[in-house]
Amino acid sequence: MGIGHVLWQLIACPVEQLGIELPAGGADAVSHEDLRRDTRLLLGPDPAGTFVERLGQMQMAPVPATGELPEGTTCAARGEGKAPAEQPRLIVATWPATADEATAGAALISIAKAWDLEGGPKGRATLCLLPRDLAGWAPPEPKPAALRLPVSTVDSAPKLGVYLPYMIGGGLWIGPIAAGELTLSNGRFEAGPVDPARPPEKINYTDVQARTKAIFLRL
């Protein structure tokens, strides 16, 4: 067999037949290994720096926080809205003061990875990590459009049991999702009960993966 024939086979064959694995995109890019690693990283000495560094690996650039967010919020953005249906998306995560709370930022990093492997978000997306001190700040009221979609179980994701408004203002907030049933209320995803003393090694990251996928599929 000549080298030309071998090269032709390599070019003509699907990569799957050559044993080459392409990186998964979308919700399939969310992995429990990433969530475990990023939860631990966000518990380090510089959570905000870690957050920006990890988002930078997903082609997201640091941007100033908008006026509606508290002072000290760390943000990165990617994409441009080019159609009326592509509303700018603002998604914030709770400061990682505990392992349970660190799962929020880890989920946001995984969402950025899922978008990155799809070629970027549809429209502009800004992802932010809230500061530790929220004294005197109240989140803006969510502004749901008239359309309300029922939320049901997707793959192995926990059932939300609520209705998901299509958010066109105010943004979404991801809180702790370490354990319990995932819910969405007033623009905030979270699961509970929260255990401030739970160490990161005691978190079931396969469950966190399922909750993160459920959030991603509803953005």
C-alpha positions, 0 to 999 in steps of 0.5 A: 500500500503506497503512502498516497493511498494511506493519506487518502484514507486518512483524509476520506475517513471520518475522524471517529473511524480513526479513533480521534475523539472530538471535544464535546460541545454544548451541554455535553462539554459539562464534566464533573471533573471540571466542576470538581477542579474549578470548585477547589480552585475558586476556594483558593486565595484569589477567587476573582483572579481564578475566575477571570483566568479560567474564562479567558481560556474560553475566549472571554475578555474582562469587562467592567461590571454594569451599574446594576451590579455591586462594587467589586463584581468581576466580569468577562464577556464574549459575543455581540448581539446581532438580532432582536432575538439575541438578547444580551445575557447577564449571569452572575454567580455567588462569591465562593466563601464555602465549597457549596457556594463555589459550585456556582462559579464552577458551574458558570465556568463550565457554561463558558466552556460549553459555549466556547466549544459551540463557537461562542454564545448566540449573542453577547453574554457577560458572566460575573462573580459577585463580591464577598460583601453584598451589604447594601445591594439588592439584585434588580427585579427580573423582567420576564417576557410574556412567554413562559415555558414549562421546565421538565427533566432533561437527560439526568438533570433534576426536575425543576418543578417551576416555570422558566421565564425568558429573562430579558432584563435583570439577568440570572443568578446562580447560587449554590448547587452542591446538593438538593433539588434545583429550583429557579425563583425570581431569576435565581438558580439554586439547590439546597439545603446549603451546608457551610461546613461541607468540604469540597471532597464531600460534594457529589460532582456528578449531581452538580454536573446534572444541575449545571447541564439543566441550567445551561439548557435553559439559557 
